[in-house]
């Protein structure tokens, strides 16, 4: 190749690189503008329910969890009511929600738009599996800690009993979902419509939501008994492990119930109609 041809080729490559750089900058600016427009198109209204915000606003569930706002069992409350119950400034909460909406999504999946069968499989594979693996570990930890520290901290026995009741109820609850409700929902999602042993899908959903409410009450009872998981001065390593495991269990169950109460169940009812 002669020197002139080499110069022409280099010039063409330089021009191509410049065009690609300009195109990348343009696409980046467009994406930022589009994201800003989408964020502005999601007004955070005090009249909207916590459920609606948890479903519609990116990362809202994470924000509500951090602030102690019930977005699963108490999702029917308006944002204004929820802030009042939690003794929080609505302006502060709205700011947190706006900041959360502007951050990258923490889940990477829009379960409101995902196929119902995929959502069901996610709930079972992620949250049901977590409950079944964590319950025996936490029960063993509670028994150990209560056995050693129960004399100085009698509330630990109440925590043990409350968690035992919650665990027993969850075991039956998960089985009912996996053997009765979820297979029916997946059949509906596949196009099947026919009679069932429970009539409308709203009947088992109503029962599941009542059980969710009771699970939420048990979680609140345990949090109250432990003074929001505040470790006492004489806490050992097992005590610390327990008070780390319990709020993690609570957080997972909140997300679990949110996916069912606020996304799966409303979509299943709408599909049946």
ZAFILUM-76216 format. One line per 2 residues: number of its first residue (from 0); their letters; for each residue z, y, x of N, C-alpha, C. Coordinates in steps of 0.05 Angstrom, whole numbers, always signed. Example, Ala and Ser with C-alpha at 12.3 -4.5 7.8 and 13.67 -1.06 7.14 Angstrom:
BEGIN
0 = as = +156:-114:+264:+156:-90:+246:+156:-66:+264; +142:-45:+257:+143:-21:+273:+157:+1:+258 .
***
This chain:
BEGIN
0 = xx = +0:-24:+17:+0:+0:+0:+0:+25:+18; -18:+44:+12:-20:+68:+29:+3:+87:+22 .
2 = xx = +9:+106:+41:+31:+124:+37:+29:+140:+12; +5:+148:+4:+2:+164:-20:+11:+148:-45 .
4 = xx = +3:+123:-46:+11:+106:-69:+41:+103:-71; +54:+100:-47:+83:+97:-47:+96:+123:-58 .
6 = xx = +86:+146:-50:+97:+171:-60:+94:+174:-90; +70:+165:-101:+66:+166:-130:+86:+148:-144 .
8 = xx = +89:+124:-134:+108:+105:-146:+136:+115:-146; +145:+127:-124:+172:+138:-123:+176:+161:-142 .
10 = xx = +155:+178:-145:+156:+200:-164:+159:+190:-192; +143:+169:-198:+144:+158:-226:+171:+146:-231 .
12 = xx = +183:+132:-212:+210:+120:-216:+231:+142:-220; +229:+163:-204:+248:+185:-207:+246:+198:-234 .
14 = xx = +221:+201:-244:+218:+213:-271:+229:+194:-293; +225:+168:-289:+235:+148:-308:+266:+149:-309 .
16 = xx = +278:+151:-284:+307:+152:-284:+317:+177:-298; +303:+199:-294:+312:+225:-307:+310:+222:-337 .
18 = xx = +288:+210:-347:+284:+206:-376:+307:+189:-387; +313:+167:-373:+335:+149:-382:+362:+164:-383 .
20 = xx = +367:+180:-362:+392:+195:-361:+394:+215:-384; +371:+229:-389:+371:+248:-412:+375:+234:-438 .
22 = xx = +362:+210:-441:+365:+195:-466:+394:+186:-470; +406:+176:-448:+434:+167:-449:+453:+190:-457 .
24 = xx = +449:+213:-446:+465:+236:-453:+462:+244:-482; +436:+242:-492:+431:+249:-520:+444:+230:-538 .
26 = xx = +442:+203:-532:+455:+183:-549:+485:+186:-549; +496:+192:-526:+525:+196:-524:+534:+219:-541 .
28 = xx = +520:+241:-541:+527:+264:-557:+524:+258:-586; +503:+243:-593:+499:+236:-621:+521:+218:-631 .
30 = xx = +529:+198:-614:+550:+180:-622:+576:+195:-627; +582:+213:-609:+607:+229:-612:+606:+246:-637 .
32 = xx = +583:+258:-642:+580:+274:-666:+582:+257:-691; +570:+234:-690:+571:+216:-714:+600:+207:-718 .
34 = xx = +614:+200:-696:+642:+191:-700:+659:+213:-711; +655:+238:-702:+670:+260:-712:+664:+264:-742 .
36 = xx = +639:+261:-749:+631:+265:-777:+644:+243:-794; +645:+218:-784:+657:+196:-799:+687:+201:-803 .
38 = xx = +700:+211:-781:+729:+217:-783:+734:+238:-804; +717:+259:-804:+721:+281:-822:+715:+273:-851 .
40 = xx = +699:+252:-854:+692:+242:-881:+714:+225:-893; +736:+220:-878:+758:+204:-887:+782:+221:-891 .
42 = xx = +783:+238:-911:+806:+256:-914:+831:+240:-919; +853:+248:-906:+879:+234:-910:+894:+249:-931 .
44 = xx = +892:+240:-955:+904:+253:-978:+932:+242:-984; +950:+260:-991:+977:+251:-999:+978:+235:-1024 .
46 = xx = +957:+237:-1040:+955:+222:-1066:+945:+194:-1062; +932:+189:-1039:+921:+162:-1035:+944:+142:-1031 .
48 = xx = +940:+117:-1039:+961:+97:-1035:+961:+89:-1006; +984:+79:-997:+986:+69:-970:+967:+46:-966 .
50 = xx = +963:+30:-986:+944:+8:-985:+916:+18:-979; +907:+38:-994:+880:+49:-990:+877:+60:-962 .
52 = xx = +897:+74:-952:+895:+85:-925:+895:+62:-904; +911:+42:-908:+912:+19:-889:+885:+5:-887 .
54 = xx = +870:+4:-910:+844:-9:-910:+822:+9:-900; +823:+35:-907:+801:+53:-901:+803:+67:-874 .
56 = xx = +827:+73:-865:+829:+90:-840:+834:+72:-816; +817:+73:-796:+821:+56:-772:+849:+60:-760 .
58 = xx = +861:+37:-753:+887:+36:-740:+910:+46:-757; +906:+51:-783:+927:+61:-800:+950:+41:-802 .
60 = xx = +944:+15:-804:+966:-5:-805:+984:-4:-781; +972:+0:-757:+987:+2:-733:+1005:+27:-734 .
62 = xx = +995:+49:-744:+1011:+74:-746:+1034:+70:-766; +1028:+58:-789:+1049:+53:-809:+1071:+35:-798 .
64 = xx = +1063:+15:-782:+1082:-4:-770:+1100:+11:-751; +1089:+28:-735:+1104:+44:-715:+1124:+62:-729 .
66 = xx = +1116:+74:-752:+1133:+93:-766:+1152:+81:-786; +1150:+54:-790:+1167:+41:-809:+1160:+45:-838 .
68 = xx = +1134:+50:-843:+1124:+53:-870:+1113:+26:-880; +1123:+17:-903:+1114:-9:-914:+1086:-7:-925 .
70 = xx = +1067:-19:-911:+1039:-18:-920:+1029:-44:-931; +1047:-64:-932:+1038:-90:-943:+1050:-94:-971 .
72 = xx = +1075:-100:-973:+1088:-104:-1000:+1090:-78:-1015; +1095:-56:-1001:+1098:-30:-1014:+1072:-13:-1013 .
74 = xx = +1050:-26:-1010:+1025:-12:-1007:+1015:+3:-1032; +1028:-2:-1055:+1019:+12:-1080:+1030:+40:-1081 .
76 = xx = +1049:+48:-1064:+1060:+75:-1064:+1039:+95:-1053; +1040:+119:-1063:+1024:+140:-1051:+1035:+147:-1024 .
78 = xx = +1019:+160:-1007:+1028:+167:-981:+1052:+186:-983; +1051:+204:-1002:+1073:+223:-1007:+1099:+208:-1013 .
80 = xx = +1098:+188:-1031:+1121:+173:-1039:+1132:+157:-1015; +1113:+145:-1000:+1121:+128:-977:+1135:+145:-956 .
82 = xx = +1125:+169:-951:+1137:+186:-931:+1165:+195:-940; +1168:+200:-966:+1193:+208:-977:+1214:+185:-974 .
84 = xx = +1205:+161:-980:+1223:+137:-978:+1232:+133:-949; +1213:+138:-930:+1219:+133:-902:+1231:+158:-889 .
86 = xx = +1235:+179:-905:+1247:+204:-895:+1230:+215:-871; +1204:+216:-875:+1186:+226:-855:+1170:+250:-866 .
88 = xx = +1163:+268:-848:+1146:+291:-856:+1117:+281:-861; +1106:+288:-884:+1079:+279:-890:+1059:+291:-870 .
90 = xx = +1064:+316:-861:+1046:+328:-841:+1046:+313:-815; +1070:+304:-807:+1072:+288:-782:+1057:+262:-785 .
92 = xx = +1061:+248:-808:+1047:+223:-812:+1017:+226:-814; +1008:+247:-827:+979:+253:-829:+968:+258:-801 .
94 = xx = +983:+272:-784:+973:+277:-756:+971:+250:-741; +991:+233:-745:+990:+207:-731:+966:+190:-741 .
96 = xx = +961:+191:-767:+938:+177:-778:+911:+188:-767; +909:+214:-765:+885:+226:-755:+880:+218:-725 .
98 = xx = +902:+218:-710:+900:+210:-682:+892:+181:-679; +904:+164:-697:+897:+136:-697:+868:+131:-704 .
100 = xx = +858:+146:-724:+830:+143:-732:+811:+150:-710; +819:+169:-693:+802:+178:-671:+802:+159:-647 .
102 = xx = +822:+141:-646:+824:+122:-624:+807:+97:-629; +800:+82:-608:+785:+58:-612:+800:+38:-629 .
104 = xx = +786:+23:-645:+799:+4:-663:+814:-17:-648; +838:-23:-658:+855:-43:-644:+849:-71:-652 .
106 = xx = +834:-75:-674:+828:-102:-683:+800:-112:-675; +781:-94:-674:+754:-101:-667:+739:-115:-690 .
108 = xx = +751:-117:-713:+738:-130:-736:+745:-116:-761; +724:-109:-777:+729:-97:-803:+731:-119:-824 .
110 = xx = +756:-126:-830:+760:-149:-848:+754:-141:-877; +751:-116:-883:+744:-107:-910:+714:-114:-915 .
112 = xx = +698:-116:-894:+670:-122:-897:+663:-150:-888; +681:-164:-876:+675:-192:-866:+672:-211:-889 .
114 = xx = +657:-233:-886:+656:-253:-907:+684:-264:-914; +688:-269:-939:+715:-277:-948:+723:-303:-934 .
116 = xx = +705:-322:-931:+712:-347:-918:+721:-343:-890; +709:-324:-876:+717:-318:-848:+745:-305:-848 .
118 = xx = +750:-288:-867:+777:-275:-869:+798:-297:-874; +792:-315:-893:+811:-337:-898:+817:-353:-873 .
120 = xx = +796:-360:-859:+799:-376:-834:+815:-361:-813; +811:-335:-812:+827:-318:-793:+856:-318:-801 .
122 = xx = +862:-315:-826:+890:-314:-835:+904:-341:-828; +890:-363:-835:+902:-389:-829:+905:-394:-799 .
124 = xx = +883:-390:-785:+882:-396:-756:+900:-378:-739; +904:-353:-748:+920:-334:-733:+948:-332:-743 .
126 = xx = +951:-324:-768:+978:-318:-779:+994:-342:-788; +980:-361:-802:+995:-385:-810:+1003:-401:-786 .
128 = xx = +985:-402:-766:+991:-417:-741:+1015:-404:-727; +1015:-377:-726:+1037:-363:-713:+1064:-369:-727 .
130 = xx = +1064:-368:-753:+1089:-373:-768:+1100:-401:-761; +1082:-420:-762:+1090:-448:-757:+1100:-453:-728 .
132 = xx = +1089:-438:-710:+1098:-442:-682:+1123:-426:-676; +1127:-403:-688:+1149:-385:-682:+1175:-393:-697 .
134 = xx = +1172:-403:-721:+1196:-408:-737:+1216:-427:-723; +1207:-450:-713:+1226:-468:-699:+1239:-455:-674 .
136 = xx = +1223:-440:-660:+1234:-426:-636:+1255:-406:-643; +1250:-390:-664:+1269:-369:-672:+1294:-382:-684 .
138 = xx = +1290:-403:-700:+1314:-416:-711:+1332:-427:-689; +1320:-439:-668:+1336:-449:-646:+1350:-427:-631 .
140 = xx = +1336:-404:-628:+1349:-381:-614:+1372:-370:-631; +1368:-368:-657:+1390:-357:-674:+1414:-375:-673 .
142 = xx = +1410:-401:-674:+1432:-420:-674:+1447:-418:-647; +1432:-416:-625:+1445:-414:-599:+1461:-388:-596 .
144 = xx = +1449:-366:-604:+1462:-340:-601:+1486:-338:-620; +1483:-348:-644:+1506:-347:-663:+1528:-365:-654 .
146 = xx = +1522:-387:-641:+1542:-405:-631:+1559:-393:-609; +1546:-377:-592:+1560:-365:-569:+1573:-338:-577 .
148 = xx = +1559:-322:-593:+1568:-294:-598:+1578:-290:-627; +1578:-311:-643:+1585:-308:-671:+1613:-298:-676 .
150 = xx = +1632:-304:-658:+1659:-295:-662:+1661:-265:-661; +1647:-253:-642:+1647:-224:-639:+1627:-210:-657 .
152 = xx = +1607:-225:-666:+1586:-213:-682:+1580:-231:-707; +1598:-230:-727:+1596:-248:-750:+1570:-244:-766 .
154 = xx = +1557:-221:-762:+1532:-217:-777:+1510:-236:-768; +1513:-248:-745:+1493:-267:-735:+1490:-291:-754 .
156 = xx = +1512:-300:-766:+1511:-322:-785:+1495:-315:-809; +1498:-290:-818:+1482:-280:-841:+1452:-278:-833 .
158 = xx = +1447:-270:-809:+1419:-269:-799:+1408:-297:-799; +1423:-316:-790:+1414:-344:-789:+1407:-354:-817 .
160 = xx = +1425:-349:-836:+1420:-358:-864:+1396:-344:-876; +1393:-318:-871:+1371:-303:-883:+1344:-313:-871 .
162 = xx = +1344:-318:-845:+1319:-327:-833:+1312:-356:-842; +1333:-372:-845:+1329:-400:-855:+1316:-399:-883 .
164 = xx = +1326:-382:-900:+1315:-379:-927:+1286:-370:-926; +1281:-350:-909:+1254:-340:-906:+1235:-362:-895 .
166 = xx = +1244:-377:-876:+1228:-398:-864:+1221:-420:-884; +1241:-428:-900:+1236:-448:-921:+1216:-438:-942 .
168 = xx = +1219:-413:-950:+1200:-402:-970:+1172:-399:-958; +1170:-392:-933:+1143:-389:-921:+1130:-416:-918 .
170 = xx = +1145:-437:-911:+1133:-463:-909:+1119:-472:-934; +1133:-468:-957:+1121:-475:-983:+1098:-456:-990 .
172 = xx = +1101:-431:-983:+1081:-410:-989:+1055:-416:-975; +1056:-422:-949:+1032:-427:-934:+1018:-452:-945 .
174 = xx = +1033:-472:-953:+1021:-496:-963:+1006:-491:-989; +1018:-474:-1007:+1004:-468:-1032:+979:-452:-1027 .
176 = xx = +979:-434:-1008:+955:-419:-1002:+933:-438:-991; +941:-455:-972:+921:-472:-959:+910:-494:-976 .
178 = xx = +926:-504:-995:+918:-527:-1011:+907:-519:-1039; +914:-495:-1048:+905:-487:-1075:+888:-462:-1076 .
180 = xx = +900:-440:-1067:+886:-414:-1070:+863:-410:-1051; +867:-415:-1026:+846:-409:-1006:+821:-427:-1010 .
182 = xx = +824:-453:-1016:+799:-469:-1021:+783:-458:-1044; +797:-449:-1065:+784:-438:-1089:+769:-412:-1081 .
184 = xx = +782:-395:-1066:+769:-370:-1057:+744:-376:-1041; +746:-395:-1023:+723:-402:-1006:+700:-414:-1023 .
186 = xx = +707:-429:-1043:+686:-439:-1061:+672:-416:-1076; +688:-397:-1086:+677:-374:-1099:+659:-359:-1080 .
188 = xx = +668:-355:-1055:+652:-341:-1036:+625:-355:-1030; +625:-381:-1034:+601:-397:-1030:+582:-397:-1054 .
190 = xx = +591:-384:-1076:+574:-382:-1099:+582:-399:-1122; +603:-416:-1119:+611:-433:-1140:+628:-418:-1161 .
192 = xx = +623:-424:-1186:+639:-413:-1208:+644:-436:-1228; +669:-440:-1233:+676:-462:-1251:+705:-462:-1258 .
194 = xx = +714:-481:-1275:+742:-481:-1283:+761:-489:-1261; +785:-480:-1263:+806:-487:-1243:+831:-496:-1258 .
196 = xx = +849:-508:-1243:+874:-517:-1255:+893:-494:-1262; +887:-470:-1252:+905:-447:-1256:+892:-424:-1273 .
198 = xx = +868:-430:-1284:+855:-409:-1299:+842:-388:-1281; +848:-363:-1285:+838:-342:-1268:+851:-341:-1241 .
200 = xx = +837:-332:-1221:+848:-331:-1194:+871:-311:-1193; +873:-293:-1212:+894:-273:-1213:+922:-287:-1216 .
202 = xx = +923:-310:-1228:+948:-324:-1232:+962:-333:-1206; +948:-348:-1189:+961:-355:-1164:+965:-331:-1146 .
204 = xx = +947:-311:-1147:+950:-287:-1131:+976:-272:-1139; +981:-271:-1165:+1005:-257:-1174:+1030:-271:-1163 .
206 = xx = +1030:-298:-1163:+1053:-313:-1151:+1055:-308:-1121; +1033:-308:-1107:+1034:-304:-1078:+1045:-276:-1072 .
208 = xx = +1037:-256:-1087:+1046:-229:-1083:+1076:-226:-1088; +1086:-240:-1109:+1115:-240:-1114:+1130:-252:-1090 .
210 = xx = +1119:-274:-1079:+1132:-287:-1056:+1130:-269:-1032; +1108:-254:-1029:+1107:-234:-1007:+1129:-213:-1010 .
212 = xx = +1133:-204:-1034:+1154:-184:-1039:+1181:-194:-1030; +1186:-220:-1036:+1213:-231:-1029:+1215:-235:-999 .
214 = xx = +1192:-242:-986:+1193:-244:-956:+1198:-217:-944; +1187:-196:-956:+1192:-169:-946:+1221:-161:-949 .
216 = xx = +1234:-169:-971:+1262:-164:-975:+1279:-178:-954; +1272:-202:-947:+1287:-217:-927:+1284:-204:-899 .
218 = xx = +1260:-195:-893:+1256:-181:-868:+1273:-155:-866; +1274:-141:-888:+1290:-116:-889:+1320:-123:-886 .
220 = xx = +1328:-145:-899:+1356:-153:-897:+1363:-159:-868; +1346:-174:-854:+1351:-181:-826:+1352:-156:-809 .
222 = xx = +1334:-138:-814:+1333:-113:-798:+1359:-97:-803; +1368:-97:-828:+1393:-82:-834:+1417:-95:-821 .
224 = xx = +1419:-122:-822:+1441:-137:-810:+1442:-132:-780; +1419:-129:-767:+1419:-126:-738:+1418:-97:-729 .
226 = xx = +1422:-78:-748:+1421:-49:-742:+1395:-42:-728; +1372:-51:-740:+1346:-46:-728:+1343:-59:-700 .
228 = xx = +1355:-82:-697:+1353:-98:-673:+1364:-84:-649; +1387:-71:-653:+1401:-57:-631:+1418:-78:-617 .
230 = xx = +1414:-81:-591:+1429:-101:-575:+1457:-91:-570; +1477:-108:-574:+1505:-100:-568:+1509:-101:-538 .
232 = xx = +1531:-89:-529:+1537:-87:-500:+1540:-114:-487; +1550:-134:-502:+1555:-161:-491:+1532:-180:-494 .
234 = xx = +1508:-170:-501:+1485:-187:-506:+1476:-201:-480; +1470:-227:-483:+1460:-243:-461:+1430:-244:-462 .
236 = xx = +1417:-258:-444:+1388:-260:-443:+1377:-273:-469; +1390:-292:-480:+1381:-305:-504:+1383:-286:-528 .
238 = xx = +1404:-270:-528:+1407:-250:-549:+1384:-230:-548; +1377:-222:-524:+1354:-203:-520:+1328:-216:-529 .
240 = xx = +1325:-242:-522:+1300:-256:-530:+1298:-258:-560; +1321:-263:-573:+1321:-264:-603:+1313:-237:-615 .
242 = xx = +1325:-216:-605:+1320:-189:-616:+1292:-178:-608; +1278:-192:-590:+1250:-186:-585:+1232:-203:-604 .
244 = xx = +1240:-228:-608:+1224:-246:-624:+1224:-238:-654; +1247:-230:-664:+1249:-223:-693:+1231:-200:-701 .
246 = xx = +1231:-177:-687:+1213:-156:-696:+1183:-163:-691; +1178:-180:-671:+1150:-189:-668:+1141:-206:-691 .
248 = xx = +1159:-223:-701:+1154:-240:-724:+1150:-222:-749; +1166:-202:-751:+1165:-183:-774:+1137:-168:-773 .
250 = xx = +1129:-159:-750:+1104:-145:-748:+1080:-162:-755; +1081:-187:-745:+1059:-205:-752:+1058:-211:-781 .
252 = xx = +1081:-215:-794:+1082:-221:-822:+1072:-197:-839; +1079:-172:-829:+1068:-149:-843:+1038:-148:-842 .
254 = xx = +1026:-154:-819:+997:-154:-817:+985:-176:-834; +998:-199:-833:+990:-223:-849:+989:-215:-879 .
256 = xx = +1011:-204:-889:+1012:-196:-917:+992:-174:-924; +989:-155:-906:+969:-134:-910:+941:-145:-914 .
258 = xx = +933:-164:-897:+906:-176:-900:+903:-190:-927; +924:-202:-937:+922:-216:-963:+925:-196:-986 .
260 = xx = +947:-181:-987:+952:-163:-1010:+931:-142:-1013; +923:-130:-991:+906:-106:-991:+876:-111:-988 .
262 = xx = +869:-134:-978:+840:-140:-973:+831:-166:-987; +843:-188:-980:+833:-214:-990:+836:-216:-1021 .
264 = xx = +860:-210:-1031:+865:-214:-1059:+849:-195:-1077; +847:-169:-1071:+830:-151:-1088:+801:-160:-1087 .
266 = xx = +791:-169:-1064:+763:-177:-1062:+758:-203:-1078; +778:-221:-1078:+775:-246:-1093:+775:-241:-1123 .
268 = xx = +793:-223:-1132:+793:-216:-1161:+767:-203:-1169; +757:-185:-1152:+731:-171:-1159:+708:-191:-1159 .
270 = xx = +709:-211:-1141:+687:-231:-1140:+687:-248:-1165; +711:-255:-1175:+713:-272:-1199:+701:-258:-1223 .
272 = x = +704:-231:-1224:+693:-216:-1247:+663:-215:-1247 .
***
